[in-house]
Amino acid sequence: MSQGSFVRVGDGDRKLTSYEVQLLLANRGQPHEDEAAVPGTGLADLDPVLVEALLTRLRTRRPYAFSELDDISALRRAKVLVTDENDADVASLGGLLALGRYPQDHFPQLVLTFVHYPTPDGSDLATGERFLDNVVAEGPIPVIVRDALIAVRKNMTRRSVVHGAGRADIWQYPEAALREAIVNALVHRDLSPDARGTQVQIEMYPDRLTVRNPGGLFGPVTEEQLGEEGVSSARNACLLRILEDVPLPGGTHAICENRGSGIRTMINALRAARMSLPAFKSRVSTFTVTFPNHTLLGDETIEWINSLGEHGLSENQCVGLAILREGRQLDNQAYRTETRVDSRVATQELRDLLARELVVQSGNRRWTRYQLAPALMPDSGVPTGSARKRANRRGEILAALGDGERSRLELAMATGLTDQTVARWLRILRAEGVVQTTEDNVRNPATRYRRTGQIALDD
């Protein structure tokens, strides 16, 4: 099997490594590496402060299971301690990683590394500078999380972003999003023997920050489902169960909730900061989260949107335009994910962008995609920040009406405009008293329109 298994990559096949084959086989069921006994360990290898905090929370939050047990029995039930082949109490791998004094005595590579690179490609070849900072976070997982956040925070800067009518100073990356990414990488990493030589890695570049852990997504979860309510699967179930009752050093909040809410918390923190959502990439042997280093609605983007001359755009629509300006794909689902609106509102707002001729549509139904109108594309030749005169379609609509009556569909065919654009300008002309309908049901495409004799206003 390890000599003849392949994975499709692009237009070709790549042979799977023996580690990847074994990982795929292990993922058929629930892995139990976190419950494995660690020989030569015992209660003395656990941090008494973390152990006491765990026992207190267990007896408070889960009294039925733990209130009547002594300390050793409670630690056994929580699978912090397990019985080895000699019937002695030893630490489980999950218990040691969550509560150990120094787990790296037994597993030197189960650490987190943080490297801050000077250029988007890594080292600066011109100066020979390899990195700006290099930190190894070790100890139990609660301490690794704390020290990793300290290292990232030390290398971050603050910036000013637009929020409604004012401004706010925020960190380069929202700390809540970073914390969830770091915790997820540590608790969902592959703990099988073949992966214990690989660290969790954080790489910081001028244009992005990446968090990577060994072991791809586990169970039925896919990249597309990440962040959806009710979607969760735990590779290290025992470790997660322990850590939901272990607080961060110096705080009262647990390391993780074990409720499948980590990715949603990450996404919500980025939305609140009006930043691009992270890119998730799952491979057989690795899982990567990449945070782009920019805001969707920064000064330059706001200036560009204002230059379009469109009044009445919602903040959600501004976010949609910013996404398209970055060159990213936009459809109804992506719009909902970024803006947190339901499908009905997303459809209405996207149709309005079509009617304003700011975006164009390709495909239909589930394959519908949107992109910037050609005149707004970065390579259109229009200088960034220059004003765009809004298309005034009054004259075309009125000329097509003439002295007779026409339906919306007939007007679209006569002018070559989209149905959404014709409908929008008919609403404007009706509000100005320039045209009127022959019946009250304006939603009916067959409803006919005629001129009233009033003069259309300038755009």
Order of alpha helices (4+ residues) and beta strands (2+ residues): beta-beta-alpha-alpha-alpha-alpha-beta-beta-alpha-beta-beta-alpha-beta-beta-alpha-beta-beta-alpha-alpha-beta-beta-alpha-alpha-alpha-alpha-beta-beta-alpha-beta-alpha-alpha-beta-beta
